[in-house]
Amino acid sequence: CKCPDDHDKCNPRYLNVYGSIPQTIGPYGTPNDAVLLNQVNAMSVGDFDISNAPLIGAVKILKHGIYHLQWELQGRISPPVPTPVPSWSFGFWLNGVLVPGSLYSGFTQAPGDDACHSTGDVIVEVKAGEILMLRNTSISIVLLNPNVTGSVFPITIASVTAVCLKELP
């Protein structure tokens, strides 16, 4: 987190995990309201436990600090799409508590839409051992599908990034 003037000796904490499998995310409060993260792009060694990320969507942050947390996802309301079309929303949770300022929404514009992009980010203190999850905060079932119309390759359906900005004791 804190880098000395000699940046070659810097050892920042970072994580980027993502989802690449189709998922049906249940409404808020159901057992499957969290996004599963089954792939890793990069992770600093010894700073995160992602063993439960592909199973229940849980990322354990192992070191205390101020973190910049970001999420992105591609989703849509599960058909049949009601009228009027409701928005859906996602946010970060730490130890079962919604992180203030991390909640953002998306909107399926038409019944035939195959994806809508939504993002969120927040800077927050995270204590060692806290569990981070990206969860559906709406009453709607949201589909995350890596095979959207027109894409030659499967898309990333969800991504979570954590970067420590300041180490705390």
N, C-alpha and C positions, 0 to 999 in steps of 0.2 A: 504494500500500500504506500508507505512513505519511502520515496526513493532518495538516496543521497545524491550529491552533485554528480557523482560518477554513476551514470545510468547503466553502465555495464554490470553493476552489482545489484541492480534493482530486481526484486523478486515480487512482482505484483500478483494479486489474487484475481483470477478470472475464470469464467465458465461460459460456454455456449453449448446448450443442448437443444435438440429439436425433435419434432415428431414427423414421421414419414409413413405412418400406417393409417388407413381409414379409421375414423373414430366417430362414435355417436356419443356426444356429451349430453348427459342428462340435465334437467333443470336444477337450479340451485337447491341444495339440501338433499339431493338423491345420492346414492352411493357412487355413481359414476359421473359426478359433476366436475371432475378434474381432468386436465389435459395430460395425456401420457407422452413422455419424452423418451424415445427409444434410440436416439443417436447422439453422438458427441462430436463436435468439431474441435473443441479445445478446452482444456481444463488444467489449472495449476495443481500440481501434485500436493495432496495432503490438506487441501482447503475446502473440499466439498465431498459429500457422500451422495452419489447418484444411483446407488443400487436399487432404490425403490422408484426411480423416475419412470422406468418403462412399465412398472406394475401398478402403481397408484398415483403417479405424477408428483411424488415427493422428492425434493432436493434438500438435503441437510447441509446447512452452512456451518462449517466447523470452527471458524475464527470470528471473533468479535470485531466489528468495524462499521464504517459508514459505506454503504454500497449503492451503486447505481444499478437498478434493476430495470430491465426492458423485456417486453413481450410483444410478439407479433403472431397473428394467426389468420388463416383463410377459412371462413366458415359461411354457413347459410342455415336458415331455418329448415327444419325437417318437414317435408311435404306431408299432408296437404298444407299449403301456406294459407293461413287464415286471412280474412279481410277485416279491418285493415291489417297490413303486414306489421307485426310487432318488431321492435328492435331487440337485439340480443346484446349481452354485455359480459365482460370478463374482467377479473381483477386478481391481484396477488393476495395471498393469505400467508401470514406467518403464524405458526402454531395455532391455527384455527381461527385467527382474527383477521378481518379484512384490513389491508394496508391502506390507510387514507391516501387519496390522490393517485391510486393505481387502477381505478375502475374506469374503463372506456367501453364504448358501444360500437356495434356494427349494425347494418341494416340490409336485409335481403330486399332488393328493390322490386323484383318481379318473381313470380312462381318459377320461371325457367332459369333463374340465375344459378350458376354452379359454384360461385365463390364471391365473397366480399372480404376485403383486407381490413384488418383492424390492428391498432398498435396501442401500447401504453408504456409509460416509463415513470419512474419515481426514484428519488434519492432518500434513503431511510437507514436508520441504525438497525443493525441485525446483531443479535447476541449469539455467541457460540452455541451450537446445538439446535438452533431454531430451524423449523421445517418450512420451506417455501413451496407453495403450490399455486398454479394458475387454474382458477376455477370459474365456471359459468355462474354468473350472478343474476341471471334472468329466469323467467318462468318457462322459457322455450327450450325445446330440444334443438341442439345445434349440431350439424353435420360438418365434420372436417374430412375432406376428401382430397387425396393427393393427385387424383386423375381428373383434372378439369378439362373441359372442352377446348381443343386447340393447342394444348401444350404437348410438345414432343416428349418431354421428360416429366416424371412425377414431380409435383411441386412440394415444397416444405409446407406442411399444414400448420405448424406452430414452432415457435422458437422462443427460448428464454435465455437471456444473457445477464450475468451478474459480474460486476467489476468493483473491486474494493477501492474506494477513494481515499480512505484514511483508516489506518489500523487503530484499534482502541484496546486498552488493557483489559 
